[in-house]
Amino acid sequence: MNGSLLHKTATEYAEELPGAELDHPFGADWEVFKVRGKVFLLMTEVPGRPVVILKADPGEAHALREQYSHITPGYHMNKKHWITLESGEGVDKELVRELVTDSYRLVIAHLPKAEWPVDPHTYGSHMRAAR
């Protein structure tokens, strides 16, 4: 998957998520997706390379960095709770969809239950089972 396809794919999946909204709080060079005002996905270019920055469970983030050379600690974010995804070998649409959905679910889980657009404990669980 090339860089422009990475951004396009992440955008398509983020736009499908209930309550997700696109914002540009850091200027035109940053696309930021939020749910109920909380960030779950950021996209920009880091010296000419398109990247997607996502929230991740710390244990899962460590495992992903070990497994994929194109996943690194979150750019300008908490390195324990965020990852940066670049295009490259092993990065396919299914992985992007899974990571976007997981980031969204992690953010929702920290909202008051009354604000949940979906149940973060069950939403998207069919995707994880298929992988």
C-alpha positions in Angstrom: 0.0 0.0 0.0 1.4 3.4 -1.0 1.2 6.5 1.2 -1.7 8.2 -0.6 -3.7 5.0 -0.4 -2.9 4.7 3.3 -4.5 8.1 4.0 -7.4 7.3 1.6 -8.1 4.0 3.3 -7.8 5.3 6.8 -10.2 8.2 5.9 -12.7 5.8 4.4 -12.8 3.6 7.4 -12.9 6.5 9.9 -15.8 8.1 8.1 -17.8 4.9 8.5 -17.6 5.0 12.3 -20.6 6.2 14.2 -20.1 9.8 15.5 -16.7 10.3 13.8 -16.0 13.8 12.7 -13.1 15.3 10.7 -11.4 18.4 12.0 -8.3 20.5 11.2 -7.3 21.9 14.5 -3.6 22.0 13.6 -4.0 23.5 10.1 -4.5 22.1 6.7 -1.5 19.7 6.9 -3.2 17.7 9.6 -6.5 15.7 9.3 -7.8 14.8 12.7 -10.8 12.4 13.3 -12.6 12.7 16.6 -15.5 11.0 18.3 -17.4 13.1 20.9 -14.6 15.6 20.7 -11.9 13.1 21.5 -9.1 12.4 19.0 -8.7 8.8 17.7 -6.8 9.3 14.4 -4.4 11.9 13.0 -3.0 12.0 9.5 -0.1 14.2 8.2 3.1 13.9 6.3 6.4 13.5 8.2 9.2 14.7 5.9 7.2 13.7 2.8 6.0 10.4 4.1 2.3 10.0 4.7 1.6 8.7 8.2 -1.5 7.7 10.3 -1.3 8.1 14.0 -3.6 6.0 16.1 -4.4 5.2 19.8 -3.4 1.7 20.8 -3.5 -0.4 23.9 0.1 -0.3 25.3 0.7 -4.1 25.1 -0.8 -4.3 21.7 1.2 -1.2 20.5 4.5 -2.9 21.6 3.5 -6.2 19.8 2.6 -4.3 16.7 6.0 -2.4 16.7 7.7 -5.8 17.1 5.8 -7.4 14.2 5.7 -4.5 11.7 8.7 -2.4 10.8 6.2 0.3 9.5 4.6 0.8 12.9 6.6 3.0 15.3 5.8 5.0 18.5 3.2 7.8 18.1 4.6 10.9 16.3 4.2 13.9 18.7 2.0 11.8 20.9 2.4 9.7 24.1 4.7 6.9 22.9 3.1 4.3 25.2 -0.5 4.8 24.0 -0.1 5.9 20.4 1.4 4.4 17.2 2.4 5.8 13.9 1.6 3.7 10.8 3.4 4.2 7.5 2.8 2.4 4.2 5.0 -0.6 3.5 5.2 -4.4 3.5 2.5 -6.1 5.5 0.4 -2.9 5.7 -2.9 -3.7 4.0 -6.5 -2.5 4.0 -7.5 -5.1 6.7 -4.7 -4.0 9.0 -5.6 -0.3 8.6 -9.3 -1.0 9.2 -8.5 -3.0 12.3 -6.1 -0.3 13.8 -8.6 2.5 13.0 -11.4 0.6 14.6 -9.3 -0.3 17.7 -8.3 3.3 18.2 -11.9 4.4 17.9 -13.0 1.8 20.4 -10.3 2.7 22.9 -11.3 6.4 22.8 -15.0 5.5 23.2 -14.3 3.3 26.2 -13.0 6.3 28.1 -16.1 8.4 27.5 -19.0 8.4 29.9 -21.3 5.5 28.9 -24.1 7.9 28.1 -21.9 9.4 25.3 -21.0 6.1 23.6 -22.2 6.0 20.0 -21.6 2.2 20.1 -20.6 -0.3 22.7 -16.7 -0.2 22.6 -16.5 -3.8 24.0 -18.4 -5.4 21.1 -18.2 -2.9 18.1 -16.1 -4.3 15.4 -15.4 -7.6 17.2 -16.3 -9.6 14.0 -13.2 -8.0 12.3 -10.8 -9.2 15.0 -12.2 -12.7 14.9 -11.6 -12.9 11.2 -7.9 -11.8 11.3 
